[in-house]
């Protein structure tokens, strides 16, 4: 009964982590480009 909840939680965590990585990449690229 708890398995679907755990799978949904894992999927949400993976999507959050991926979007967080994209945000970090965008911020670092913007910072590096502004330095130049």
C-alpha positions as CSV (number, residue, x, y, z in Angstrom):
1,X,0.0,0.0,0.0
2,X,2.9,2.4,0.7
3,X,4.8,1.4,-2.5
4,X,2.9,3.8,-4.9
5,X,3.4,6.7,-2.4
6,X,7.1,5.9,-2.2
7,X,7.4,5.8,-6.0
8,X,5.5,9.1,-6.4
9,X,7.8,10.6,-3.8
10,X,10.9,9.4,-5.6
11,X,9.7,10.7,-8.9
12,X,8.9,14.1,-7.4
13,X,12.4,14.2,-5.8
14,X,14.1,13.3,-9.1
15,X,12.2,16.0,-11.0
16,X,12.9,18.6,-8.3
17,X,16.6,17.6,-8.3
18,X,16.8,17.9,-12.1
19,X,15.1,21.3,-12.2
20,X,17.4,22.4,-9.3
21,X,20.4,21.4,-11.3
22,X,19.1,23.3,-14.4
23,X,18.7,26.4,-12.2
24,X,22.2,26.1,-10.8
25,X,23.6,25.7,-14.3
26,X,21.7,28.7,-15.5
27,X,23.0,30.8,-12.6
28,X,26.6,29.8,-13.0
29,X,26.5,30.4,-16.8
30,X,25.0,33.8,-16.2
31,X,27.6,34.7,-13.5
32,X,30.4,33.6,-15.8
33,X,29.1,35.5,-18.8
34,X,28.6,38.6,-16.6
35,X,32.2,38.4,-15.4
36,X,33.4,38.6,-19.0
